Amino acid sequence: MTQTIKYVIKYKLDGARRWDFAQMPDASLEQAKEALRKIHGDDAEKISDIQVSKAL
């Protein structure tokens, strides 16, 4: 079983700053994009400026 850690993903969607939490195995950009795709569906294509950090 892979251990997951809670991360906060900061990003812009249509120019508006947003953030979400996600359980991911690592802080890679690919993992963050996949998590945001699950949250936002087709709107994930409009996301930019993605930053990932460990949640407190």
HUTAKA-V946401 format. One record per pair of residues at least 24 apart in sequence whose ideal C-beta (glycine too) atoms are under 8 Angstrom apart, sorted by the first residue. I is the first residue (numbers start at 1). J is the second residue. If there is no record, write none. Layout:
# HUTAKA-V946401
I_J, I_J
This chain:
# HUTAKA-V946401
5_54, 6_54, 6_55, 7_32, 7_52, 7_53, 7_54, 7_55, 8_52, 8_53, 8_54, 8_55, 9_35, 9_36, 9_50, 9_51, 9_52, 10_49, 10_50, 10_51, 10_52, 10_53, 11_36, 11_47, 11_48, 11_49, 11_50, 11_51, 12_47, 12_48, 12_49, 13_40, 13_43, 13_46, 13_47, 14_46, 21_55, 27_52, 27_53, 27_54, 28_52
